[in-house]
Structure formats: C-alpha cells, structure tokens
Amino acid sequence: MSLLDRFSLGEGFRKYFEIATAFDDAARNNVFGIRHEVYCEELGFEPVRPDRRETDEYDRHSLHCLLRTSTEPHTLVGCNRLVMARPEDPDYPLPFERTCAATLNRSIIDPAKEPRGAIAEVSRLAVRAYYRRRKGETKAAVAISDEDFGTKEQPRFPYIPIGLYLGVIALAKHEGIETLFVLTEPRLAEHFAKLGVKITQIGGPVEHRGIRVPSMMNVDSIIKGLRFFVKPIWRVVAEEIEAGYATGHPSFRPT
C-alpha cells in the first residue's frame, strides 16, 4: 500500500470490502455458517453441527454484522457480533463475565454494577481461512500482527480485522452502548494504539482458546480518538451500518 493509499483508507476499503448488518434470517445464517466453518470445521473450538451452523445461547440477544467482498459476486469474508444484556433478565452475565469471573479486577470496573443497557461485549469474530492465510494466523479465528501495518517505507493496513471491529463499534454507537468489553489476545491493545484506540485491561489472563485477557473500550472515546488516517474508513463503515438499519430491522432491540 502506497503512502497515498494510506491517506485514502476509506476508498481503499470500499474498493475491496463492504460491511453489512445481519438482521434477517438469511444474513444470520451466513454468520452462523462462517462461524461453523472457522470455529468447528477448521479450528475445532466447537463441535461440528449437523446443520453446519454454529450458534449459542447469546445469539438471541446479539446483533451481528458480516464482512464481504464489494464486487459481484459477493464473497463472504468474516463476521462478528455485539452481545447485549437481556431485557427480561438484565443480571444475566455476558460471556466474558463467566469466563473471567475469577480474574476480573473489579476495582477498575465491575460489569455487574454498570447500567446493563449501556454495556455490551464484542465476540465471535471469525475470518474465513482464505483471507487469513499468513504466518501466525492459521490457528486463530481472527488476528492482527505487526506485519499488517507494514513499514514506514511500505505501509499496509489490516482492512479485514479493523473493518470488523469498526463495524461492531458502529452497531454499538447506534444502540447507545457506552462501554464495550472484549476477551482477546494480550497484544491487541498495542496494535489498536496505532489506530488511536485505547483499550484498558481489566483483569488477569485466562485460557480460552489460547491466552486471552479481558479488556474494555469506551465507544465515544474510540470514535473521537481515531487517528486521522483511520477516520475515512470509519466513515465508510459507519455509513454502511446505518444503511443496514435503514433497510432492515434487528431481531433484538435492547429496552
């Protein structure tokens, strides 16, 4: 990627990819199919399902998004979801609250004491194997590495994982979510700092498909703090997510 391309990341993203909301049954089935392909068939994180759809109890209270190629015929690339509290049972824990129950530092933040309608969790990020066939990525559902950003002389940009993260941030912003939680690899904060995104670790590491740490992000701070070269791709992603809201209806809306 040239230096000129680095200053037009929005157009670069639009040239190759598009992010879409997955509000209807067909789109959600695409999400569940990608997850099955990656989590069950390839990585063995979950058992293979007869219907080739990887789902769990949290999907009913989640909003999903899809990343696909922008040119016809569209090819599915990856997906993720925004898990929200249950309106009928707001004390029901988010996935990370269970996984990290023994390692959370509640002096930093206690998710159980936060307004449940203002918090959510980013989870089930998955990128299909063809789009992550690089060193160090074959055993991870999605990854960001130093190599993704290239060098000063030959800069690059990790469109796929960043597009997925920005997509779920746009969902959170639309839904009025203030704080996002994520259980991810320890070096994510370092990589995201290059984009102007601050991630705060809120507990000790746990073993969950590799070593993972619980972290949190403030939605408004993420958007305001994005570095100037990332803002164009954010604008494109946010526009595409809003277009999804204009043409579709989420299966779940927090109350």
N, C-alpha and C positions, 0 to 999 in steps of 0.2 A: 504494500500500500504506500503510495507516494505521500509526501507532506501535504500536497494539495488535497488528496483524498481524505487525509486526517481532519481537515477543516470542513469537510462536507459529509460527515458520517451519516447524516440523515438521508441524503440521496444515495449514499452507498448502501445503507440498509434497505432502502426502498427498492433498489435495483435488484437485490438478491432475495430478500425475505419480506414476509408480512406477518404481523401478529394478529390473531383473531380471537374473539371471545368464543367460548364453547358453551352456549346457553341452551341449545336444543339437543335432543336425544342423539341425532346423527353426529354432531360435533363431539359430544361427550363420549360416544362410543369410539371415536377416533382417539381421544385422550386415553381411554382405558386400553385401547389396542396398543398404543405406543408404550404405555407403562408395562403391559404384559410382555411385549417384545423385549424390552430392556430389562425390567426387574425380574421377570420369571424365566423367559427362554434363554436370555444371554448371560445375565449375571447370577441367576439363581438366588436372588434375595427373597423371592416369594415363590410358593409352589405354582406349578403350571395349572391353569384352569381350563376345563373343557371348552368354555366359550371364548377363550383367549381374550378375556377382559380382566384386567387387574383392578379390583375395587376394594374398598374397605368401608368401615362404619362412618368415616368422616366425609365421604364424598357427598352425602346428602346435605351437608352443611358447608359446602365449599363452592367457590366459583373457580372455573377452570379457563385456561387460555391455551391456544395452540400456536406454534410457530410453523410456517410452511414456506416453500419457495414462492416467489412472487410471480413467476412466469407460468404460463399454461403448458402442460397440465400441472397443477399444483402438487407438490410432493411434500408429505408431512415430514417435519424435521424434529420437533420436540414439543414438550408440554410442561405445564406445572399447575399448581392450584393454590388458592387462598382459602385456608381453613378458618372459619369463624365460629364464635361461640354459638351455642344452641339457644334460640329464643325461649324454647319451652323448658330448658334446663341450663341456665347460664353458668352454673357451677361445674358443669361437666368439663373435665380438663381437655385442653388442646393436646395434640400428640406429644409435643416436647415436654409438657408438664408431667407426663407419665414417665417418659424415657429418662428425664433428668431430675426426677423428684429428689434423689439423694445428693445431687451435685450443684443444684441452683444456689447462688449466693443471694438470699432474699434481702440482704442489706442494700443491694444495688437496686433490685426491683422484685416485688413479689407479685407475679402474674395473678394469683388468686385474689389479690386486693385491688386490682385495677378494674375500671369500668369495663365489663366484658364486651360491650358493644363497640369499644374503641380499640380492641386488640385483635390480632389475627396471626396466623402462622403461615409462612411460605413452606411448602413441602412438595414432595413427589416431582421434583424436577427430573426430567428424563430427556435425553437426546439420543436419537437413533444411531446405531453403530457407524453407519457410513459417514456421518457428519462429525465423528469424534475419533477417527482412526489415526491418532497421533500418539507419540511416546507418552506413557503415563496415564492415558485416558481409557484404555481398554477395559479396566476393571472398575470404572466409576460411571454412574448414570449421567453425570454432567461434571465438567471440570473447567477451571481457569488456571492457567500457568503463566509464569514469566514470559515464556516463549510467545504467548498470544499477543503480547504488546510489542514484540519485535525489539528493535534497537533504535537509537537516535537517528542513525543513518537510514535504516529501513523499518520504519514504524509499521505496526499492524494493529488490528483491532478485533477482539473476540465478539463478533456480532451475535453469534448464537446464544451463548450463556447470558451475555449482557442484555440482549433483546428479551429473553425470557424473564430475567429479573425485573427489567423496566416494565414489562407487561403486567406482572403481578403487582408492582408498585402502583401502576395506573389503575388497576382494579381496586386496590386498597384506597387510593385517593378518592375515587368515585363513591366508594361505600362509606366514607367518613372514618376510616380506620386511622388511628393516630400512631400506634406502635406495632411494628412487625417483629415477630420472633422467627428465628431460623436456626436449625440444627445442621451444622455444616463443617467442612474441613477447617482445621485451625488457621490456615493461611489466607482464608477468604478476606479477612479484614485488611490484610496487607495489599492484596490485589485490588480491592474496592477503593482503597485510599487513593489509588492512581486516578480514579474517576471522580474523586471528591466526595465519596460516600463514607460516612463514619459508621462503623459497626462496633458495638460495645459488647464484649464478652461478659456473660452474666452467671457463669458457673464453670465448674471443672469439666474436664473431658470425660466422655463416656464411649463405650464400644457400641457402635450402631452402624453396621456395615462399614467398618473402619473406625478410626478415631474421629470423633465429632465433638464440637463444643457448642453450647447454647449461646446465642447472641441476640441482640435486639437492635432495631433501627427505628428512627423517628421519620415518618413518611414525609412531613413537610420539610424537615431538615435535609433529607435526601434530595428532594427536588430543588430546593434553594441552593444546596451546596455543590451540585453537579458542575464539573469543570466545563469551561466554555466549549471545548471541542465535543463534549458529550451531549450538550443541550439540543443540538439538531436531531440526534437520534431519539432523544426523549420526546421531542415534539411530535415526531412521526409516530412513535409507538403510542403516545397518549391519544393522538387523533384516531388511530386505528381502533384502539379500545373503545373510545367514545362512539365511533361508528357502529361498533357491535352493540352498544347499549341502545342506539337509535333504531336498530333494525331487529333486535331480539330482546328476549326477556329472560333474566336469570331464573333458574329453577328454585333458588333460595334467596331470600332477601332478609337481612337482619332486622329485628324490630326492637 
